[in-house]
Amino acid sequence: MGERPAGAVGDLLALARRRASWAVPDLARRLGVTEETWDSWESGRRLPPVRRLEAISELLELPAERIATVWMESVDSESSLSEVAVWLARRGHARMARRLFARAVVLARRRGTYGQALEVRLRAADAELRWGDGRRARRQLQSVRRSARAAGELRLQAVAEQLLGLSAGERSDLERALQHHIVAYDTAQREQAPGEEMARVAINLGTVVLSLGLVQLAERWYRRALAMLAGEAPGRDEARARMGLGVALRRLGRAEEAFHQGRLALRAAREAGADDLLPHILLNVAIALTDAGRLHVARRIFTYLELHEPRTAREWAASFWPEAARAALLDGDFPEAEKAAKRALLAGASGLDAALAHLALGEVAAASQAAPEATAQYRLAAEALQHELQPQVWWIIESILDSYRRSSGSGSAPAADLRQKARHQGRR
């Protein structure tokens, strides 16, 4: 494309900067880059990294779809188009993301790189699975799996099996998901896939068995994945493995180890530029700190996420607010605990999350000498836990019940029932 391989994108950035009245030094400083770097983008000599597009879009008041349209019309790199498509899908622009993925597939096929075209289709299905239409994603994955099998691309077939396993990740389909991941692992082994590929399958297996409540088995799969990644530079896969391992350790009651794995996951995610993982890792770190009794630090992280990562707080509201309520409750801050618990229930919390919210409201009522309300909330907590699939979580209930003396009496029937149930489940 001559001396200006990204000329149209550069022209768009230059025009948007002038319209927004930004001086180059000020804009470069806000973006955290040098003036020379910005000049190379604006002049069209280089494309800006996709990880900078969010900040560029916000600072220049430039719609994401406008950036994507110019990118699609002027850039002929399928990998670059795919990265922008993933960024769009994450922002909720599903239709435009599909157009970019389709363009990337066409480019790969024109070059005769059939394997590359399959990889782009897999990325498109992955993005659809995460942020789009699950049914569409499953159809795409089944098509890619057939194509990869016909072409003898066992590695891509294994990746398609992994993603099909993730697409079957609803609780009613977890056994099917596990089967897909086992097939993917066996296929990757036969293909003698690189360590990173094998680690990715192991991480997905860990995630599924963790969802099934097989926490110790999940721990082993996550540790196996980390062993496969040993010697590699910190990356997204390591961050995912350590995040999952931290969750497993927390459910096993090993909060300090879980906190340590969370710190390592944060470091790996930052070094890999996996900014989308950071809020989720921080949430798990805050929960581990709550379990470890480091309530002040845990609550600061919850506050940070609420103020600076509102999207995460909204997306994970049914889990975020119950844990924030638990931290406030254990810290003795009853007004904040009550507020967070009510927000959790409004967000549709269920199972353990709903139980934590009702327990927090029960504690608040008991502290206010409102014994009937406390009793009602404890009963609701017990009802929410009737169908809980993970017996390992009962030690959390036990810790909360042991934390306070209720003005309604520690021997109240609902509290005693919950305590007995917690101890019984904990022995299973």
Protein Blocks (a to p, Z undefined) as FASTA:
>chain_A
ZZblmlmmmmmmmmmmmmnopafklmmmmnopafklmmmmmnopaccdfklmmmmmmmno
pafklmmmmmmmmpccfklmmmmmmmmmmnopamlmmmmmmmmmmmmmmnopaklmmmmm
mmmmmmmmmmmcfklmmmmmmmmmmmmmmnopaklmmmmmmmmmmmmmpfklmmmmmmmm
mmmmmmmmmnopafklmmmmmmmmmmmmmmnopamlmmmmmmmmmmmmgoiacdfklmmm
mmmmmmmmmmnopaklmmmmmmmmmmmmmmnopaklmmmmmmmmmmmmmmnopamlmmmm
mmmmmmmmmmlmmmmmmmmmmmmmmmmmmnopaklmmmmmmmmmmnopahjllmmmmmmm
mmmmmmnopaklmmmmmmmmmmmmmmpcblklmmmmmmmmmmpccfkbpkbfklmmmmmm
mmmmmmZZ
